[in-house]
Amino acid sequence: MTKRVLILDDNADNRKLLFYALMSGDYEIHQAELGSDVARLIEDTQFDLALLDIELPDGDGLELAEKMRDRCPDAVVIMLSANDNIDRLEQARKVGAHAFVVKPFNLPKVLEFIQNCDGSPAGSSADMQVL
């Protein structure tokens, strides 16, 4: 069954990298540069996986993760950030993220994590991994 994936990152290179890495799988991939674009997508689409940048020009990816949780409670949520401070990690844990990825990220590790989560029910926020 095709999984719906959302990639949100204001950096076009990061979006392209994740898109091309995932396109060979059985995924329907949606991309967005701004949080305002994602807010509309979340209302219209049930996602199975979301890779959400935290620092956005028009908002905070953590707020979008909360909306994602409300709308798609079983989605695997991976937060992306160039800032790995403990406050951001704790905020990601509180919104139920499955993983926190520090940019620049290790693409093979991210893909391995996605593959291992694929089809799995959402875990507890205490299990959040830092990649």
GUZA-934168 format. One record per residue (C-alpha): chain; residue in three letters; x, y negated, z negated. Coordinates in Angstrom, 2 decimals, m for minus. Last residue first. Layout:
# residues N
(pt 'A'; 'ALA'; (X; Y; Z)),
...
//
This chain:
# residues 131
(pt 'A'; 'LEU'; (19.72; m10.82; m14.47)),
(pt 'A'; 'VAL'; (18.14; m11.44; m17.86)),
(pt 'A'; 'GLN'; (15.55; m8.79; m18.66)),
(pt 'A'; 'MET'; (12.23; m9.37; m20.37)),
(pt 'A'; 'ASP'; (11.24; m6.41; m22.56)),
(pt 'A'; 'ALA'; (9.86; m8.57; m25.38)),
(pt 'A'; 'SER'; (7.41; m9.94; m22.82)),
(pt 'A'; 'SER'; (5.71; m6.57; m22.76)),
(pt 'A'; 'GLY'; (5.64; m4.69; m19.50)),
(pt 'A'; 'ALA'; (3.34; m5.25; m16.56)),
(pt 'A'; 'PRO'; (2.30; m1.97; m14.99)),
(pt 'A'; 'SER'; (4.72; m0.32; m12.61)),
(pt 'A'; 'GLY'; (4.04; m0.23; m8.89)),
(pt 'A'; 'ASP'; (7.38; m1.78; m8.01)),
(pt 'A'; 'CYS'; (9.20; m2.53; m11.22)),
(pt 'A'; 'ASN'; (12.21; m0.36; m10.32)),
(pt 'A'; 'GLN'; (12.31; m1.78; m6.79)),
(pt 'A'; 'ILE'; (12.07; m5.33; m8.08)),
(pt 'A'; 'PHE'; (14.92; m4.74; m10.55)),
(pt 'A'; 'GLU'; (17.07; m3.19; m7.85)),
(pt 'A'; 'LEU'; (16.34; m6.13; m5.57)),
(pt 'A'; 'VAL'; (17.37; m8.61; m8.27)),
(pt 'A'; 'LYS'; (20.55; m6.68; m9.00)),
(pt 'A'; 'PRO'; (21.43; m6.48; m5.28)),
(pt 'A'; 'LEU'; (20.81; m10.23; m4.92)),
(pt 'A'; 'ASN'; (23.13; m11.34; m7.73)),
(pt 'A'; 'PHE'; (21.81; m14.80; m8.42)),
(pt 'A'; 'PRO'; (23.28; m18.26; m8.08)),
(pt 'A'; 'LYS'; (21.19; m18.85; m9.99)),
(pt 'A'; 'VAL'; (20.18; m17.18; m13.26)),
(pt 'A'; 'VAL'; (17.33; m14.70; m13.00)),
(pt 'A'; 'PHE'; (14.91; m14.27; m15.89)),
(pt 'A'; 'ALA'; (12.93; m11.05; m15.76)),
(pt 'A'; 'HIS'; (9.53; m9.61; m16.68)),
(pt 'A'; 'ALA'; (8.07; m13.02; m17.43)),
(pt 'A'; 'GLY'; (5.27; m13.05; m19.98)),
(pt 'A'; 'VAL'; (4.78; m16.78; m20.48)),
(pt 'A'; 'LYS'; (6.50; m16.54; m23.87)),
(pt 'A'; 'ARG'; (9.56; m14.75; m22.42)),
(pt 'A'; 'ALA'; (10.04; m17.52; m19.86)),
(pt 'A'; 'GLN'; (9.84; m20.11; m22.65)),
(pt 'A'; 'GLU'; (12.45; m18.17; m24.65)),
(pt 'A'; 'LEU'; (14.83; m18.07; m21.70)),
(pt 'A'; 'ARG'; (14.29; m21.76; m21.04)),
(pt 'A'; 'ASP'; (15.05; m22.59; m24.67)),
(pt 'A'; 'ILE'; (18.14; m20.34; m24.69)),
(pt 'A'; 'ASN'; (19.85; m22.22; m21.87)),
(pt 'A'; 'ASP'; (20.26; m20.43; m18.55)),
(pt 'A'; 'ASN'; (19.82; m23.37; m16.20)),
(pt 'A'; 'ALA'; (20.07; m22.61; m12.48)),
(pt 'A'; 'SER'; (16.68; m20.97; m12.82)),
(pt 'A'; 'LEU'; (14.54; m18.24; m11.32)),
(pt 'A'; 'MET'; (11.63; m16.63; m13.21)),
(pt 'A'; 'ILE'; (10.49; m13.16; m12.21)),
(pt 'A'; 'VAL'; (6.83; m12.28; m12.69)),
(pt 'A'; 'VAL'; (5.53; m8.76; m11.99)),
(pt 'A'; 'ALA'; (1.82; m9.15; m11.41)),
(pt 'A'; 'ASP'; (m0.62; m7.25; m13.61)),
(pt 'A'; 'PRO'; (m2.36; m10.34; m15.04)),
(pt 'A'; 'CYS'; (m2.90; m11.98; m11.62)),
(pt 'A'; 'ARG'; (m5.09; m15.06; m12.26)),
(pt 'A'; 'ASP'; (m4.24; m15.72; m15.91)),
(pt 'A'; 'ARG'; (m0.64; m14.55; m15.60)),
(pt 'A'; 'MET'; (m0.18; m16.61; m12.43)),
(pt 'A'; 'LYS'; (m1.50; m19.67; m14.25)),
(pt 'A'; 'GLU'; (1.06; m19.07; m17.00)),
(pt 'A'; 'ALA'; (3.78; m18.58; m14.38)),
(pt 'A'; 'LEU'; (2.73; m21.88; m12.80)),
(pt 'A'; 'GLU'; (3.35; m23.63; m16.11)),
(pt 'A'; 'LEU'; (6.77; m21.98; m16.26)),
(pt 'A'; 'GLY'; (7.52; m23.17; m12.73)),
(pt 'A'; 'ASP'; (7.46; m26.77; m13.92)),
(pt 'A'; 'GLY'; (6.40; m29.65; m11.76)),
(pt 'A'; 'ASP'; (6.75; m31.68; m8.58)),
(pt 'A'; 'PRO'; (10.47; m31.53; m7.80)),
(pt 'A'; 'LEU'; (10.71; m28.00; m9.23)),
(pt 'A'; 'GLU'; (12.84; m26.56; m12.02)),
(pt 'A'; 'ILE'; (11.48; m23.14; m12.97)),
(pt 'A'; 'ASP'; (11.77; m21.26; m9.69)),
(pt 'A'; 'LEU'; (9.16; m18.53; m9.40)),
(pt 'A'; 'LEU'; (9.59; m15.05; m7.95)),
(pt 'A'; 'ALA'; (6.10; m13.57; m8.02)),
(pt 'A'; 'LEU'; (5.10; m9.93; m7.52)),
(pt 'A'; 'ASP'; (1.70; m8.23; m7.17)),
(pt 'A'; 'PHE'; (m0.17; m11.33; m6.03)),
(pt 'A'; 'GLN'; (m3.95; m11.78; m5.76)),
(pt 'A'; 'THR'; (m4.47; m14.62; m3.31)),
(pt 'A'; 'ASP'; (m6.76; m17.67; m3.06)),
(pt 'A'; 'GLU'; (m6.37; m19.41; m6.43)),
(pt 'A'; 'ILE'; (m2.70; m18.49; m6.69)),
(pt 'A'; 'LEU'; (m2.06; m19.95; m3.24)),
(pt 'A'; 'ARG'; (m3.52; m23.34; m4.21)),
(pt 'A'; 'ALA'; (m1.35; m23.66; m7.33)),
(pt 'A'; 'VAL'; (1.57; m22.41; m5.28)),
(pt 'A'; 'ASP'; (1.47; m25.34; m2.85)),
(pt 'A'; 'SER'; (1.39; m27.82; m5.75)),
(pt 'A'; 'GLY'; (4.45; m26.12; m7.23)),
(pt 'A'; 'LEU'; (6.50; m26.99; m4.21)),
(pt 'A'; 'GLU'; (8.68; m25.07; m1.76)),
(pt 'A'; 'ALA'; (6.39; m22.15; m1.08)),
(pt 'A'; 'GLN'; (6.71; m18.72; 0.50)),
(pt 'A'; 'HIS'; (4.21; m15.90; 0.94)),
(pt 'A'; 'ILE'; (5.45; m12.38; 1.67)),
(pt 'A'; 'GLU'; (3.22; m9.43; 2.54)),
(pt 'A'; 'TYR'; (5.46; m6.60; 1.42)),
(pt 'A'; 'ASP'; (6.12; m3.00; 2.49)),
(pt 'A'; 'GLY'; (9.86; m3.43; 2.49)),
(pt 'A'; 'SER'; (12.11; m4.71; 5.29)),
(pt 'A'; 'MET'; (10.99; m8.28; 4.58)),
(pt 'A'; 'LEU'; (12.31; m8.25; 1.02)),
(pt 'A'; 'ALA'; (15.94; m9.23; 1.62)),
(pt 'A'; 'TYR'; (14.95; m11.60; 4.42)),
(pt 'A'; 'PHE'; (12.45; m13.41; 2.19)),
(pt 'A'; 'LEU'; (14.80; m13.53; m0.81)),
(pt 'A'; 'LEU'; (17.61; m15.08; 1.24)),
(pt 'A'; 'LYS'; (15.23; m17.42; 3.05)),
(pt 'A'; 'ARG'; (13.74; m18.73; m0.19)),
(pt 'A'; 'ASN'; (17.19; m19.20; m1.73)),
(pt 'A'; 'ASP'; (18.40; m21.09; 1.34)),
(pt 'A'; 'ALA'; (15.30; m23.30; 1.37)),
(pt 'A'; 'ASN'; (15.92; m24.52; m2.18)),
(pt 'A'; 'ASP'; (12.63; m25.74; m3.66)),
(pt 'A'; 'ASP'; (11.91; m22.17; m4.72)),
(pt 'A'; 'LEU'; (8.65; m20.27; m4.91)),
(pt 'A'; 'ILE'; (8.52; m16.75; m3.46)),
(pt 'A'; 'LEU'; (5.15; m15.01; m3.75)),
(pt 'A'; 'VAL'; (4.81; m11.33; m2.96)),
(pt 'A'; 'ARG'; (1.74; m9.33; m1.99)),
(pt 'A'; 'LYS'; (2.31; m5.58; m2.04)),
(pt 'A'; 'THR'; (1.29; m3.43; 0.92)),
(pt 'A'; 'MET'; (0.00; 0.00; 0.00)),
//
